[in-house]
Amino acid sequence: MIQADSQKLASYVDALRPIIYINHFDFHAVDELIASVGKDMDRIEEYNEAGHYVDFKTKVSKTELTLAAFLATFDDIEPKKAFVVLKDVHGQLQNAEVVARLKSIAQKTMFNDQFYVTIFLVCSELVLPPEIEKMITVFDIPLPTQSEIEEIIKDYADGFQISLDDDTLNELVVSFKGLSDFEIRQILNLAYQKSGMITRDDKELILKEKEQIIKKSGILEILSFNSNMNDVGGLYNLKKYLRDKAQIFNNLGEARKFGIDLPKGILIVGMPGCGKSLTAKATASEFKAPLLRLDIGKLMGKYVGESENNLRKAIKTAEAVAPCVLWIDELEKAFAGVGGTGGGSDITTRLFGQFLTWLQEKESSVYVVATSNDISILPPEFLRKGRFDELFLVELPDPEERRKIFEIHLEKRGKLTNEVDVIQLLKDTDGYSGADIEAVVKETVEAAFISADRTVTTEKLLKTIKVAKSISETLKEKIDDLKKKYEKYDFKNANTAK
């Protein structure tokens, strides 16, 4: 991995890329990479966020200078052949004098035959000043591949004389996907200190460590839930599909060895209140994986490139936590305005393109569950095969599904008794969504609690139904409009049992 990264970075240096931005947290690994490329340099100078000009190799401070003053020592026309490494100075990249110095040095490198100064911005945050954005090359250090992770684990196990069978190794490789070399070794240390060995059971430890990554990201949200597929009424096709996928997802190492591609995800389109969000939560439960929710609104930043960097960070974080389920709710709102003109639309279009590329090419065990009410305002690119494994349509529940939904919510509250004949409720609930039925049960149970006999009966439920309005009534025009739009697309029906 280091050799491949070194060759790529060397090609950028040879091509006179004047400013190379490395957005990474592991400064030690970055130092090794820069040193491997800079063997022929006359000097490698370093400046850190504390305002210190330090020796690149020893990290011993030479003197204290402002960043502008430090850069001024390189900003003349004398012949030079040097690397300048600036660490975590992203907070100073709005300073006009600093930006002017960076621009001046960059121009000399590009146009002066005797001047070779490559500036490395090594920062934990990506900030691209518009004045020098075109002069900056963003260099990504890729995370270890599957074979590289395997080598890291084997190397660690050999060092401590730990025996690993192939099945354990395969499962750990999949679980570690998305973590850096540093993070993998830290978790292996933790596992070894805990039990003196490394086993398949350490997948739980890896998952807990990955949850810390989510909490620190600030962009993704990790959700706690108690839902499972038994809480989803109806949607028989969709539930069977997800249960089948769970057989693969819960045995990824074995599945990959068998030749099965990693599952990408699904797009669930349909009526509001009919179980799309509940299904996302139940999927995570079925897959025995953490559920992450991505709010596109949190990605938007005020600086050039900040929104795109936030999406990159969110994707990297999700991949670090993989295997996981990534839920994107109301997808149509997230990417409204794609293809338009103007600041907001331009940013959304770029985010959409970046997200779509990742969705198409991703090789991580991040299972995407995207939900949407109005598919018509989504860009058609989402509907192409290869983005998602399958596209499902969720319609208003039929009588059999409404029966099941009533039973689920009554049983959950301990009220599914002989006093309730669910079949009698079905005729009066045509056009009700699952959320409508849940609201009827909740309201009836509350009324029963303050009544004299404290019972829930068929008559009481029917009484609530008569005064409650379904989504088909309150949003009749919208529901009718959605039905017409759905007819234009060839989605798999999530409801029909086959």
C-alpha positions in Angstrom: 0.0 0.0 0.0 2.8 2.5 0.9 4.6 1.7 -2.3 1.5 2.4 -4.4 0.7 5.6 -2.5 4.4 6.7 -2.8 4.4 6.2 -6.6 1.2 8.2 -7.0 2.4 11.0 -4.8 5.8 11.1 -6.6 4.0 11.4 -9.9 2.2 14.5 -8.5 5.5 16.0 -7.4 7.2 15.2 -10.7 4.2 16.9 -12.5 5.0 20.1 -10.5 1.7 20.1 -8.6 2.6 23.0 -6.3 0.3 22.4 -3.4 -0.8 18.9 -2.3 -3.5 18.6 0.3 -3.5 15.4 2.4 -6.6 15.3 4.5 -5.6 12.6 7.0 -5.3 12.2 10.8 -2.3 9.8 11.0 0.6 12.2 10.7 3.1 9.5 11.3 2.0 7.5 8.3 1.9 10.7 6.2 5.5 11.6 7.3 6.7 8.2 6.1 5.0 8.7 2.8 6.4 12.2 2.3 9.9 11.0 3.4 9.8 8.1 0.9 9.0 10.6 -2.0 11.4 13.3 -0.8 14.7 11.3 -0.7 16.2 13.5 -3.5 15.0 16.8 -1.9 17.7 19.2 -0.6 15.5 19.8 2.5 12.1 19.0 4.1 10.8 21.7 6.4 7.9 21.4 8.7 5.6 23.9 10.4 2.9 22.8 12.8 -0.4 24.1 14.2 1.3 25.3 17.4 3.2 27.9 15.4 6.5 26.0 15.6 9.1 25.6 12.8 10.3 22.1 13.6 12.8 19.6 12.4 10.9 17.2 10.1 12.7 14.0 11.3 13.1 14.7 15.1 10.1 17.1 15.6 12.4 19.3 17.7 11.3 22.9 17.6 13.7 25.3 15.8 11.9 28.5 16.5 8.4 30.1 16.8 7.1 32.0 13.8 3.8 33.0 12.3 2.8 30.9 9.3 3.1 33.9 7.0 6.6 34.6 8.3 7.6 31.0 7.9 6.4 30.9 4.3 8.2 34.2 3.6 11.5 32.4 4.1 10.7 30.4 0.9 9.2 33.1 -1.1 12.1 34.5 -3.1 13.5 33.7 -6.5 16.7 31.8 -5.4 17.0 28.2 -6.7 15.4 25.7 -4.4 14.5 22.1 -4.2 12.4 21.5 -1.1 9.3 20.1 0.5 7.4 22.3 2.9 5.1 20.4 5.2 2.3 22.4 6.9 0.4 20.5 9.6 -3.2 21.3 10.7 -3.0 24.9 9.5 -6.5 24.8 8.0 -7.6 27.4 10.5 -5.2 29.9 9.0 -6.2 29.3 5.3 -8.6 32.3 5.5 -5.7 34.6 6.3 -5.1 36.8 3.2 -1.3 37.1 3.8 -0.9 33.3 4.2 -2.9 32.6 1.1 -0.9 35.2 -0.9 2.4 33.6 0.2 1.1 30.1 -0.8 0.0 31.4 -4.2 3.3 33.2 -4.8 5.4 30.0 -3.9 3.1 27.9 -6.1 3.5 30.2 -9.1 7.3 30.2 -8.8 7.2 26.4 -8.7 5.1 26.2 -11.9 7.0 28.9 -13.9 10.6 29.2 -12.6 12.9 26.4 -13.9 15.2 26.6 -10.9 12.5 26.7 -8.2 11.0 23.4 -7.0 9.1 23.8 -3.7 6.2 21.4 -3.1 3.9 22.5 -0.3 2.1 19.7 1.6 -1.0 20.8 3.6 -1.5 17.9 6.0 -4.7 18.7 7.8 -7.5 16.8 9.6 -10.0 19.2 7.9 -10.3 20.1 4.3 -10.4 23.8 3.6 -9.9 25.1 0.1 -9.4 28.9 -0.2 -11.0 30.0 -3.5 -7.9 32.1 -4.5 -5.7 29.0 -4.7 -8.2 26.2 -5.2 -7.1 25.5 -8.8 -3.5 25.1 -7.6 -4.3 22.5 -5.0 -4.3 18.8 -5.6 -6.2 16.7 -3.0 -4.4 13.5 -2.3 -6.4 10.7 -0.7 -4.5 8.0 1.2 -6.7 4.9 0.5 -7.8 2.6 3.3 -6.3 -0.9 3.3 -7.7 -3.3 0.7 -9.1 -6.7 1.7 -5.8 -8.4 1.0 -3.9 -5.7 2.9 -6.1 -6.1 5.9 -5.5 -9.8 5.8 -1.8 -9.2 5.8 -2.1 -6.8 8.8 -4.0 -9.4 10.8 -1.6 -12.2 9.9 1.4 -10.0 10.7 -0.1 -9.2 14.1 -1.0 -12.8 14.8 2.4 -14.1 13.8 4.0 -11.5 16.1 2.2 -12.9 19.1 2.1 -16.5 17.9 -1.7 -16.5 17.6 -3.3 -19.3 15.6 -6.1 -18.2 13.2 -8.3 -20.5 11.1 -9.4 -19.3 7.6 -13.1 -18.7 8.6 -12.1 -16.4 11.5 -9.6 -14.6 9.3 -12.2 -14.0 6.6 -14.8 -12.7 9.1 -12.3 -10.3 10.7 -11.1 -9.0 7.3 -14.7 -8.1 6.4 -15.3 -6.5 9.8 -12.1 -4.4 9.6 -13.0 -3.1 6.2 -13.0 0.7 6.2 -10.5 1.1 9.0 -6.9 2.4 8.7 -3.8 0.4 9.4 -3.4 2.3 12.7 -7.0 1.7 13.8 -6.9 -2.0 12.9 -3.8 -2.6 15.0 -5.3 -0.6 17.9 -8.3 -2.9 18.0 -6.2 -6.0 17.7 -4.2 -4.8 20.7 -7.5 -4.3 22.6 -8.7 -7.8 21.7 -5.4 -9.5 22.6 -5.2 -7.7 25.9 -8.8 -8.7 26.7 -8.5 -12.5 26.1 -4.9 -13.3 24.9 -6.3 -14.4 21.5 -8.2 -13.2 18.5 -11.5 -14.9 17.6 -14.7 -14.3 15.5 -16.3 -13.0 18.7 -14.1 -10.0 18.4 -16.5 -8.7 15.7 -18.5 -7.3 18.6 -15.5 -5.4 19.9 -14.8 -4.0 16.5 -18.4 -2.8 16.2 -18.2 -1.0 19.5 -15.0 0.7 18.5 -16.6 1.7 15.2 -19.5 3.3 17.1 -17.0 5.7 18.6 -16.0 6.8 15.1 -19.7 7.7 14.3 -20.1 9.7 17.5 -17.0 11.8 16.7 -18.0 12.4 13.1 -20.9 14.8 13.9 -22.4 14.2 10.4 -23.9 10.7 10.7 -26.3 9.7 13.5 -26.2 6.2 15.0 -29.8 5.2 15.9 -30.9 2.9 18.8 -34.0 0.9 18.0 -36.0 -2.2 19.1 -37.7 -2.9 15.8 -37.4 -6.1 13.9 -39.2 -7.7 10.9 -41.9 -9.0 13.1 -42.9 -5.4 13.8 -43.5 -4.8 10.1 -47.1 -5.6 9.1 -47.4 -6.9 5.5 -44.7 -6.0 3.0 -44.2 -9.8 2.5 -42.1 -9.5 -0.7 -39.9 -6.9 0.8 -39.4 -8.8 4.1 -38.5 -12.0 2.3 -36.1 -10.2 0.1 -34.3 -8.6 3.1 -34.3 -11.8 5.1 -32.6 -13.5 2.1 -30.0 -10.7 1.9 -29.4 -11.0 5.6 -28.2 -14.6 5.1 -25.4 -13.1 2.9 -24.8 -10.0 5.0 -24.4 -12.0 8.2 -21.8 -14.3 6.6 -19.9 -11.8 4.4 -16.6 -13.5 4.6 -17.9 -16.9 3.5 -20.2 -15.3 0.9 -17.3 -13.4 -0.7 -15.2 -16.5 -0.8 -18.1 -18.3 -2.5 -18.1 -15.6 -5.2 -21.1 -13.4 -4.2 -20.9 -9.7 -4.7 -21.4 -7.4 -1.7 -25.0 -6.3 -1.4 -25.4 -2.6 -2.4 -28.8 -1.6 -1.0 -32.4 -0.9 -1.9 -34.6 2.0 -2.7 -38.1 1.9 -1.1 -40.6 4.2 -2.7 -44.2 4.6 -1.5 -47.0 6.1 0.5 -46.3 8.0 3.7 -46.8 6.1 6.9 -46.7 2.7 5.3 -43.6 1.3 6.9 -40.6 2.5 4.9 -38.8 4.0 7.9 -39.8 1.0 10.1 -38.3 -1.3 7.5 -35.0 0.5 7.5 -34.8 -0.1 11.3 -35.9 -3.7 10.9 -33.2 -4.2 8.2 -30.5 -3.2 10.6 -31.9 -5.6 13.2 -32.1 -8.5 10.6 -28.6 -7.8 9.4 -27.3 -7.6 13.0 -25.6 -4.3 12.1 -25.6 -0.7 13.4 -28.1 1.7 11.8 -26.7 5.0 10.6 -28.8 7.9 9.4 -27.4 10.4 6.9 -29.0 13.9 7.0 -28.0 15.6 3.7 -28.8 19.0 5.3 -25.9 18.5 7.7 -23.4 18.2 4.8 -23.9 21.8 3.6 -20.9 24.0 4.5 -20.1 27.7 3.9 -16.7 27.3 2.3 -15.8 26.2 -1.2 -15.5 22.4 -1.2 -16.7 22.0 2.4 -20.0 20.3 1.5 -18.2 17.8 -0.8 -15.6 17.1 1.9 -18.4 16.5 4.5 -20.0 13.9 2.2 -16.5 12.3 1.7 -16.2 12.3 5.5 -19.6 10.8 6.0 -18.9 8.0 3.4 -15.5 7.3 4.9 -17.1 7.1 8.4 -19.9 4.8 7.2 -17.3 2.6 5.5 -15.2 2.6 8.7 -18.2 1.3 10.7 -19.1 -1.3 8.0 -20.7 -3.7 8.0 -23.6 -1.4 8.7 -26.9 -0.1 7.3 -26.9 3.5 6.1 -30.4 4.9 6.0 -31.2 8.0 3.8 -34.7 9.1 4.6 -36.8 11.2 2.1 -34.2 11.0 -0.6 -36.1 13.3 -2.9 -35.7 16.2 -0.4 -32.0 15.5 -0.1 -31.3 15.9 -3.8 -34.0 18.4 -4.8 -32.6 21.0 -7.2 -30.2 18.7 -9.0 -29.4 20.0 -12.4 -30.5 23.6 -11.6 -28.3 26.7 -11.6 -27.2 28.9 -8.8 -25.1 28.3 -5.6 -27.4 25.9 -3.8 -28.3 23.9 -6.8 -24.7 23.7 -8.0 -23.6 22.3 -4.6 -26.5 19.8 -4.6 -25.6 18.6 -8.1 -22.0 18.1 -7.1 -23.1 16.2 -4.0 -25.5 14.1 -6.0 -22.8 13.2 -8.5 -20.3 12.3 -5.8 -22.9 10.1 -3.9 -24.0 8.4 -7.2 -20.4 7.5 -8.1 -19.8 6.0 -4.6 -23.1 4.1 -4.8 -22.2 2.6 -8.2 -18.6 1.7 -7.3 -18.6 1.0 -3.6 -16.9 -2.2 -2.4 -17.6 -1.8 1.3 -20.2 -3.6 3.3 -22.4 -0.5 3.7 -25.9 -1.5 2.9 -27.9 1.6 1.8 -31.6 1.8 2.5 -33.0 4.9 0.8 -36.6 5.8 1.2 -38.7 8.2 -0.8 -42.3 9.3 -1.1 -42.2 11.2 -4.5 -39.9 9.4 -7.0 -40.8 11.8 -9.8 -38.6 14.6 -8.5 -35.6 12.3 -8.1 -33.0 12.4 -10.9 -33.6 9.4 -13.2 -30.0 8.2 -12.6 -31.2 6.8 -9.3 -33.4 4.2 -11.1 -30.7 2.6 -13.2 -29.6 -0.9 -12.3 -26.3 -1.0 -10.5 -27.1 1.9 -8.2 -29.4 -0.3 -5.9 -29.8 -4.0 -5.9 -33.6 -3.6 -6.1 -36.4 -0.9 -6.1 -39.6 -1.6 -4.1 -42.9 0.1 -4.1 -44.9 0.2 -0.9 -48.6 0.8 -1.3 -51.4 1.3 1.2 -52.0 -2.0 3.0 -54.7 -4.4 1.8 -57.2 -6.0 4.2 -54.8 -8.9 5.2 -52.0 -6.5 5.9 -54.3 -4.2 7.9 -55.3 -7.2 10.0 -51.6 -8.0 10.7 -50.9 -4.3 11.5 -53.8 -4.2 14.0 -52.6 -7.4 15.6 -49.0 -6.1 16.0 -50.0 -2.9 17.7 -52.6 -4.5 19.9 -50.3 -7.3 21.0 -47.5 -4.8 21.6 -49.7 -3.1 24.2 -51.1 -6.4 25.6 -54.6 -5.7 24.2 -55.0 -8.5 21.7 -57.8 -10.3 23.6 -61.1 -12.1 22.9 -62.7 -8.7 23.3 -61.3 -7.6 20.0 -62.4 -9.0 16.6 -59.9 -7.6 14.2 -61.8 -8.8 11.1 -64.6 -6.4 11.9 -62.2 -3.5 11.8 -61.0 -4.1 8.2 -64.1 -2.9 6.3 -64.0 0.6 7.9 -60.2 1.0 7.5 -59.9 0.9 3.7 -57.4 3.5 2.7 -55.7 3.6 6.1 -51.9 3.5 6.3 -50.0 1.6 8.9 -49.4 4.9 10.8 -53.1 5.6 10.8 -53.9 2.2 12.3 -51.2 2.6 15.0 -52.8 6.0 15.8 -56.3 4.4 16.1 -54.9 1.7 18.5 -52.9 4.2 20.6 -55.9 6.6 20.9 -58.3 3.7 21.9 -55.9 2.4 24.5 -55.5 5.9 26.0 -59.3 6.3 26.1 -59.6 2.9 27.7 -57.1 3.8 30.4 -59.3 6.7 31.7 -62.6 4.8 31.3 -64.3 3.0 34.1 -63.8 -0.6 32.8 -60.3 0.0 31.3 -61.0 -2.5 28.5 -60.2 -2.3 24.8 -63.0 -3.7 22.7 -64.0 -3.9 19.0 -66.7 -1.3 19.6 -64.3 1.1 21.1 -61.9 0.7 18.2 -64.7 1.2 15.7 -65.8 4.3 17.5 -62.2 5.7 17.2 -62.1 4.8 13.6 -65.3 6.7 12.9 -63.8 10.0 14.1 -60.3 9.4 12.9 -59.4 10.4 9.4 -57.1 8.3 7.3 -54.2 9.7 5.1 -56.4 8.9 2.1 -58.8 11.5 3.3 -56.6 14.2 4.8 -54.1 14.1 1.8 -56.5 12.8 -0.9 -55.1 14.9 -3.7 -51.5 14.1 -2.9 -52.2 10.4 -2.5 -54.0 10.2 -5.8 -51.2 12.1 -7.5 -48.6 9.7 -6.0 -50.6 6.7 -7.2 -50.6 8.1 -10.8 -46.8 8.7 -10.6 -46.0 5.2 -9.3 -47.9 3.7 -12.3 -45.2 5.1 -14.6 -42.5 3.0 -13.0 -41.8 -0.7 -13.0 -41.1 -1.3 -9.3 -41.3 -4.6 -7.4 -44.4 -4.7 -5.3 -43.4 -4.8 -1.6 -46.8 -5.8 -0.4 -47.9 -8.8 -2.5 -47.2 -12.2 -1.0 -45.9 -14.6 -3.7 
